[in-house]
Amino acid sequence: MASQSLLKEFFAFIRHEKKWWMIPLVVVLLVVGALILFASSSPLAPFVYPLF
């Protein structure tokens, strides 16, 4: 429940302040975070490490 209100508040901030450039930044940060999370607990880790 709290994460939904956080998302709503984030998008309301972006819409109100016209900070559209923040959307790709947040998406890239989330993708990199997910990649690091999965790379540390996956058997595919040796193949992901060269990306960094």
PyMOL Python script that loads the backbone (N, CA, C, O; Angstrom):
from pymol import cmd

cmd.read_pdbstr("""\
ATOM      1  N   MET A   1       0.830  -1.193   0.000  1.00  0.00           N
ATOM      2  CA  MET A   1       0.000   0.000   0.000  1.00  0.00           C
ATOM      3  C   MET A   1       0.871   1.253   0.000  1.00  0.00           C
ATOM      4  O   MET A   1       0.592   2.205  -0.728  1.00  0.00           O
ATOM      5  N   ALA A   2       1.912   1.254   0.804  1.00  0.00           N
ATOM      6  CA  ALA A   2       2.762   2.434   0.889  1.00  0.00           C
ATOM      7  C   ALA A   2       3.512   2.664  -0.413  1.00  0.00           C
ATOM      8  O   ALA A   2       3.732   3.811  -0.803  1.00  0.00           O
ATOM      9  N   SER A   3       3.914   1.581  -1.099  1.00  0.00           N
ATOM     10  CA  SER A   3       4.659   1.750  -2.339  1.00  0.00           C
ATOM     11  C   SER A   3       3.767   2.324  -3.438  1.00  0.00           C
ATOM     12  O   SER A   3       4.254   3.057  -4.298  1.00  0.00           O
ATOM     13  N   GLN A   4       2.486   2.009  -3.427  1.00  0.00           N
ATOM     14  CA  GLN A   4       1.582   2.580  -4.418  1.00  0.00           C
ATOM     15  C   GLN A   4       1.426   4.082  -4.201  1.00  0.00           C
ATOM     16  O   GLN A   4       1.414   4.850  -5.164  1.00  0.00           O
ATOM     17  N   SER A   5       1.310   4.496  -2.969  1.00  0.00           N
ATOM     18  CA  SER A   5       1.173   5.926  -2.722  1.00  0.00           C
ATOM     19  C   SER A   5       2.476   6.648  -3.022  1.00  0.00           C
ATOM     20  O   SER A   5       2.465   7.807  -3.437  1.00  0.00           O
ATOM     21  N   LEU A   6       3.604   5.968  -2.815  1.00  0.00           N
ATOM     22  CA  LEU A   6       4.894   6.558  -3.156  1.00  0.00           C
ATOM     23  C   LEU A   6       5.002   6.750  -4.670  1.00  0.00           C
ATOM     24  O   LEU A   6       5.468   7.788  -5.140  1.00  0.00           O
ATOM     25  N   LEU A   7       4.569   5.743  -5.423  1.00  0.00           N
ATOM     26  CA  LEU A   7       4.580   5.871  -6.885  1.00  0.00           C
ATOM     27  C   LEU A   7       3.655   6.984  -7.361  1.00  0.00           C
ATOM     28  O   LEU A   7       4.019   7.775  -8.231  1.00  0.00           O
ATOM     29  N   LYS A   8       2.475   7.041  -6.794  1.00  0.00           N
ATOM     30  CA  LYS A   8       1.532   8.107  -7.164  1.00  0.00           C
ATOM     31  C   LYS A   8       2.117   9.479  -6.854  1.00  0.00           C
ATOM     32  O   LYS A   8       2.015  10.405  -7.658  1.00  0.00           O
ATOM     33  N   GLU A   9       2.727   9.598  -5.688  1.00  0.00           N
ATOM     34  CA  GLU A   9       3.322  10.874  -5.293  1.00  0.00           C
ATOM     35  C   GLU A   9       4.494  11.238  -6.203  1.00  0.00           C
ATOM     36  O   GLU A   9       4.667  12.404  -6.558  1.00  0.00           O
ATOM     37  N   PHE A  10       5.299  10.243  -6.579  1.00  0.00           N
ATOM     38  CA  PHE A  10       6.430  10.496  -7.465  1.00  0.00           C
ATOM     39  C   PHE A  10       5.951  10.995  -8.827  1.00  0.00           C
ATOM     40  O   PHE A  10       6.476  11.980  -9.346  1.00  0.00           O
ATOM     41  N   PHE A  11       4.958  10.323  -9.408  1.00  0.00           N
ATOM     42  CA  PHE A  11       4.460  10.743 -10.713  1.00  0.00           C
ATOM     43  C   PHE A  11       3.717  12.072 -10.634  1.00  0.00           C
ATOM     44  O   PHE A  11       3.746  12.848 -11.589  1.00  0.00           O
ATOM     45  N   ALA A  12       3.060  12.347  -9.524  1.00  0.00           N
ATOM     46  CA  ALA A  12       2.423  13.650  -9.354  1.00  0.00           C
ATOM     47  C   ALA A  12       3.485  14.750  -9.287  1.00  0.00           C
ATOM     48  O   ALA A  12       3.299  15.831  -9.846  1.00  0.00           O
ATOM     49  N   PHE A  13       4.587  14.474  -8.608  1.00  0.00           N
ATOM     50  CA  PHE A  13       5.692  15.438  -8.551  1.00  0.00           C
ATOM     51  C   PHE A  13       6.259  15.692  -9.939  1.00  0.00           C
ATOM     52  O   PHE A  13       6.486  16.839 -10.325  1.00  0.00           O
ATOM     53  N   ILE A  14       6.489  14.609 -10.693  1.00  0.00           N
ATOM     54  CA  ILE A  14       7.038  14.753 -12.046  1.00  0.00           C
ATOM     55  C   ILE A  14       6.083  15.563 -12.926  1.00  0.00           C
ATOM     56  O   ILE A  14       6.513  16.438 -13.677  1.00  0.00           O
ATOM     57  N   ARG A  15       4.815  15.270 -12.830  1.00  0.00           N
ATOM     58  CA  ARG A  15       3.826  15.977 -13.650  1.00  0.00           C
ATOM     59  C   ARG A  15       3.744  17.455 -13.255  1.00  0.00           C
ATOM     60  O   ARG A  15       3.667  18.328 -14.120  1.00  0.00           O
ATOM     61  N   HIS A  16       3.761  17.728 -11.964  1.00  0.00           N
ATOM     62  CA  HIS A  16       3.616  19.112 -11.489  1.00  0.00           C
ATOM     63  C   HIS A  16       4.857  19.947 -11.771  1.00  0.00           C
ATOM     64  O   HIS A  16       4.749  21.097 -12.198  1.00  0.00           O
ATOM     65  N   GLU A  17       6.029  19.377 -11.535  1.00  0.00           N
ATOM     66  CA  GLU A  17       7.282  20.117 -11.693  1.00  0.00           C
ATOM     67  C   GLU A  17       7.871  20.017 -13.097  1.00  0.00           C
ATOM     68  O   GLU A  17       8.879  20.657 -13.398  1.00  0.00           O
ATOM     69  N   LYS A  18       7.240  19.213 -13.955  1.00  0.00           N
ATOM     70  CA  LYS A  18       7.693  19.021 -15.336  1.00  0.00           C
ATOM     71  C   LYS A  18       9.139  18.521 -15.398  1.00  0.00           C
ATOM     72  O   LYS A  18       9.950  19.026 -16.174  1.00  0.00           O
ATOM     73  N   LYS A  19       9.441  17.536 -14.580  1.00  0.00           N
ATOM     74  CA  LYS A  19      10.781  16.945 -14.524  1.00  0.00           C
ATOM     75  C   LYS A  19      10.748  15.589 -15.235  1.00  0.00           C
ATOM     76  O   LYS A  19      11.015  14.556 -14.622  1.00  0.00           O
ATOM     77  N   TRP A  20      10.423  15.599 -16.515  1.00  0.00           N
ATOM     78  CA  TRP A  20      10.276  14.372 -17.277  1.00  0.00           C
ATOM     79  C   TRP A  20      11.593  13.617 -17.433  1.00  0.00           C
ATOM     80  O   TRP A  20      11.582  12.409 -17.669  1.00  0.00           O
ATOM     81  N   TRP A  21      12.711  14.295 -17.308  1.00  0.00           N
ATOM     82  CA  TRP A  21      14.011  13.652 -17.449  1.00  0.00           C
ATOM     83  C   TRP A  21      14.286  12.680 -16.301  1.00  0.00           C
ATOM     84  O   TRP A  21      15.195  11.857 -16.406  1.00  0.00           O
ATOM     85  N   MET A  22      13.532  12.755 -15.219  1.00  0.00           N
ATOM     86  CA  MET A  22      13.759  11.864 -14.082  1.00  0.00           C
ATOM     87  C   MET A  22      13.261  10.441 -14.337  1.00  0.00           C
ATOM     88  O   MET A  22      13.747   9.500 -13.710  1.00  0.00           O
ATOM     89  N   ILE A  23      12.311  10.271 -15.238  1.00  0.00           N
ATOM     90  CA  ILE A  23      11.738   8.944 -15.485  1.00  0.00           C
ATOM     91  C   ILE A  23      12.800   7.975 -16.020  1.00  0.00           C
ATOM     92  O   ILE A  23      12.947   6.889 -15.460  1.00  0.00           O
ATOM     93  N   PRO A  24      13.546   8.318 -17.079  1.00  0.00           N
ATOM     94  CA  PRO A  24      14.574   7.366 -17.531  1.00  0.00           C
ATOM     95  C   PRO A  24      15.656   7.127 -16.488  1.00  0.00           C
ATOM     96  O   PRO A  24      16.189   6.021 -16.391  1.00  0.00           O
ATOM     97  N   LEU A  25      15.984   8.147 -15.712  1.00  0.00           N
ATOM     98  CA  LEU A  25      16.995   7.994 -14.672  1.00  0.00           C
ATOM     99  C   LEU A  25      16.554   6.962 -13.637  1.00  0.00           C
ATOM    100  O   LEU A  25      17.335   6.087 -13.263  1.00  0.00           O
ATOM    101  N   VAL A  26      15.336   7.056 -13.182  1.00  0.00           N
ATOM    102  CA  VAL A  26      14.815   6.116 -12.184  1.00  0.00           C
ATOM    103  C   VAL A  26      14.706   4.713 -12.775  1.00  0.00           C
ATOM    104  O   VAL A  26      15.010   3.732 -12.096  1.00  0.00           O
ATOM    105  N   VAL A  27      14.280   4.611 -14.021  1.00  0.00           N
ATOM    106  CA  VAL A  27      14.156   3.297 -14.657  1.00  0.00           C
ATOM    107  C   VAL A  27      15.528   2.637 -14.775  1.00  0.00           C
ATOM    108  O   VAL A  27      15.666   1.447 -14.492  1.00  0.00           O
ATOM    109  N   VAL A  28      16.536   3.390 -15.187  1.00  0.00           N
ATOM    110  CA  VAL A  28      17.881   2.836 -15.312  1.00  0.00           C
ATOM    111  C   VAL A  28      18.411   2.407 -13.945  1.00  0.00           C
ATOM    112  O   VAL A  28      19.025   1.346 -13.831  1.00  0.00           O
ATOM    113  N   LEU A  29      18.186   3.202 -12.921  1.00  0.00           N
ATOM    114  CA  LEU A  29      18.637   2.836 -11.582  1.00  0.00           C
ATOM    115  C   LEU A  29      17.950   1.560 -11.093  1.00  0.00           C
ATOM    116  O   LEU A  29      18.591   0.711 -10.474  1.00  0.00           O
ATOM    117  N   LEU A  30      16.668   1.422 -11.362  1.00  0.00           N
ATOM    118  CA  LEU A  30      15.949   0.208 -10.961  1.00  0.00           C
ATOM    119  C   LEU A  30      16.454  -1.018 -11.726  1.00  0.00           C
ATOM    120  O   LEU A  30      16.588  -2.096 -11.146  1.00  0.00           O
ATOM    121  N   VAL A  31      16.733  -0.860 -13.016  1.00  0.00           N
ATOM    122  CA  VAL A  31      17.235  -1.984 -13.813  1.00  0.00           C
ATOM    123  C   VAL A  31      18.620  -2.401 -13.333  1.00  0.00           C
ATOM    124  O   VAL A  31      18.891  -3.594 -13.203  1.00  0.00           O
ATOM    125  N   VAL A  32      19.495  -1.443 -13.068  1.00  0.00           N
ATOM    126  CA  VAL A  32      20.835  -1.771 -12.581  1.00  0.00           C
ATOM    127  C   VAL A  32      20.747  -2.434 -11.204  1.00  0.00           C
ATOM    128  O   VAL A  32      21.475  -3.391 -10.938  1.00  0.00           O
ATOM    129  N   GLY A  33      19.882  -1.949 -10.339  1.00  0.00           N
ATOM    130  CA  GLY A  33      19.699  -2.561  -9.032  1.00  0.00           C
ATOM    131  C   GLY A  33      19.180  -3.980  -9.134  1.00  0.00           C
ATOM    132  O   GLY A  33      19.637  -4.862  -8.407  1.00  0.00           O
ATOM    133  N   ALA A  34      18.224  -4.213 -10.035  1.00  0.00           N
ATOM    134  CA  ALA A  34      17.705  -5.565 -10.231  1.00  0.00           C
ATOM    135  C   ALA A  34      18.776  -6.474 -10.811  1.00  0.00           C
ATOM    136  O   ALA A  34      18.874  -7.641 -10.430  1.00  0.00           O
ATOM    137  N   LEU A  35      19.575  -5.952 -11.723  1.00  0.00           N
ATOM    138  CA  LEU A  35      20.647  -6.752 -12.315  1.00  0.00           C
ATOM    139  C   LEU A  35      21.670  -7.148 -11.265  1.00  0.00           C
ATOM    140  O   LEU A  35      22.135  -8.287 -11.262  1.00  0.00           O
ATOM    141  N   ILE A  36      22.026  -6.243 -10.383  1.00  0.00           N
ATOM    142  CA  ILE A  36      22.967  -6.559  -9.308  1.00  0.00           C
ATOM    143  C   ILE A  36      22.364  -7.575  -8.344  1.00  0.00           C
ATOM    144  O   ILE A  36      23.048  -8.496  -7.898  1.00  0.00           O
ATOM    145  N   LEU A  37      21.100  -7.409  -8.027  1.00  0.00           N
ATOM    146  CA  LEU A  37      20.427  -8.347  -7.130  1.00  0.00           C
ATOM    147  C   LEU A  37      20.393  -9.754  -7.716  1.00  0.00           C
ATOM    148  O   LEU A  37      20.704 -10.723  -7.024  1.00  0.00           O
ATOM    149  N   PHE A  38      20.020  -9.869  -8.977  1.00  0.00           N
ATOM    150  CA  PHE A  38      19.939 -11.180  -9.607  1.00  0.00           C
ATOM    151  C   PHE A  38      21.316 -11.757  -9.892  1.00  0.00           C
ATOM    152  O   PHE A  38      21.488 -12.976  -9.881  1.00  0.00           O
ATOM    153  N   ALA A  39      22.285 -10.914 -10.144  1.00  0.00           N
ATOM    154  CA  ALA A  39      23.630 -11.406 -10.442  1.00  0.00           C
ATOM    155  C   ALA A  39      24.283 -12.014  -9.209  1.00  0.00           C
ATOM    156  O   ALA A  39      25.095 -12.933  -9.325  1.00  0.00           O
ATOM    157  N   SER A  40      23.939 -11.515  -8.045  1.00  0.00           N
ATOM    158  CA  SER A  40      24.565 -12.040  -6.835  1.00  0.00           C
ATOM    159  C   SER A  40      23.962 -13.371  -6.387  1.00  0.00           C
ATOM    160  O   SER A  40      24.592 -14.115  -5.636  1.00  0.00           O
ATOM    161  N   SER A  41      22.755 -13.671  -6.839  1.00  0.00           N
ATOM    162  CA  SER A  41      22.101 -14.896  -6.370  1.00  0.00           C
ATOM    163  C   SER A  41      21.735 -15.843  -7.512  1.00  0.00           C
ATOM    164  O   SER A  41      20.834 -16.670  -7.368  1.00  0.00           O
ATOM    165  N   SER A  42      22.413 -15.729  -8.618  1.00  0.00           N
ATOM    166  CA  SER A  42      22.053 -16.521  -9.773  1.00  0.00           C
ATOM    167  C   SER A  42      23.242 -17.345 -10.265  1.00  0.00           C
ATOM    168  O   SER A  42      24.391 -16.936 -10.100  1.00  0.00           O
ATOM    169  N   PRO A  43      22.974 -18.484 -10.859  1.00  0.00           N
ATOM    170  CA  PRO A  43      24.084 -19.240 -11.459  1.00  0.00           C
ATOM    171  C   PRO A  43      24.641 -18.559 -12.711  1.00  0.00           C
ATOM    172  O   PRO A  43      25.682 -18.963 -13.229  1.00  0.00           O
ATOM    173  N   LEU A  44      23.955 -17.542 -13.187  1.00  0.00           N
ATOM    174  CA  LEU A  44      24.435 -16.793 -14.352  1.00  0.00           C
ATOM    175  C   LEU A  44      25.379 -15.660 -13.965  1.00  0.00           C
ATOM    176  O   LEU A  44      25.786 -14.872 -14.819  1.00  0.00           O
ATOM    177  N   ALA A  45      25.726 -15.575 -12.696  1.00  0.00           N
ATOM    178  CA  ALA A  45      26.566 -14.489 -12.208  1.00  0.00           C
ATOM    179  C   ALA A  45      27.877 -14.327 -12.970  1.00  0.00           C
ATOM    180  O   ALA A  45      28.252 -13.190 -13.256  1.00  0.00           O
ATOM    181  N   PRO A  46      28.599 -15.396 -13.316  1.00  0.00           N
ATOM    182  CA  PRO A  46      29.853 -15.201 -14.045  1.00  0.00           C
ATOM    183  C   PRO A  46      29.668 -14.532 -15.403  1.00  0.00           C
ATOM    184  O   PRO A  46      30.596 -13.910 -15.920  1.00  0.00           O
ATOM    185  N   PHE A  47      28.479 -14.654 -15.982  1.00  0.00           N
ATOM    186  CA  PHE A  47      28.241 -14.035 -17.288  1.00  0.00           C
ATOM    187  C   PHE A  47      27.815 -12.583 -17.163  1.00  0.00           C
ATOM    188  O   PHE A  47      27.940 -11.818 -18.119  1.00  0.00           O
ATOM    189  N   VAL A  48      27.315 -12.196 -16.004  1.00  0.00           N
ATOM    190  CA  VAL A  48      26.850 -10.828 -15.788  1.00  0.00           C
ATOM    191  C   VAL A  48      27.984  -9.940 -15.298  1.00  0.00           C
ATOM    192  O   VAL A  48      27.988  -8.744 -15.591  1.00  0.00           O
ATOM    193  N   TYR A  49      28.939 -10.486 -14.566  1.00  0.00           N
ATOM    194  CA  TYR A  49      30.019  -9.699 -13.997  1.00  0.00           C
ATOM    195  C   TYR A  49      30.836  -8.924 -15.032  1.00  0.00           C
ATOM    196  O   TYR A  49      31.249  -7.805 -14.732  1.00  0.00           O
ATOM    197  N   PRO A  50      31.092  -9.450 -16.228  1.00  0.00           N
ATOM    198  CA  PRO A  50      31.845  -8.651 -17.200  1.00  0.00           C
ATOM    199  C   PRO A  50      31.154  -7.366 -17.634  1.00  0.00           C
ATOM    200  O   PRO A  50      31.800  -6.472 -18.180  1.00  0.00           O
ATOM    201  N   LEU A  51      29.850  -7.262 -17.400  1.00  0.00           N
ATOM    202  CA  LEU A  51      29.132  -6.040 -17.768  1.00  0.00           C
ATOM    203  C   LEU A  51      29.551  -4.876 -16.877  1.00  0.00           C
ATOM    204  O   LEU A  51      29.420  -3.716 -17.269  1.00  0.00           O
ATOM    205  N   PHE A  52      30.052  -5.177 -15.686  1.00  0.00           N
ATOM    206  CA  PHE A  52      30.450  -4.130 -14.763  1.00  0.00           C
ATOM    207  C   PHE A  52      31.950  -4.006 -14.765  1.00  0.00           C
ATOM    208  O   PHE A  52      32.501  -3.171 -14.048  1.00  0.00           O
TER     209      PHE A  52
END
""", "prot")
cmd.dss("prot")
cmd.show_as("cartoon", "prot")
cmd.util.cbc("prot")
cmd.orient("prot")
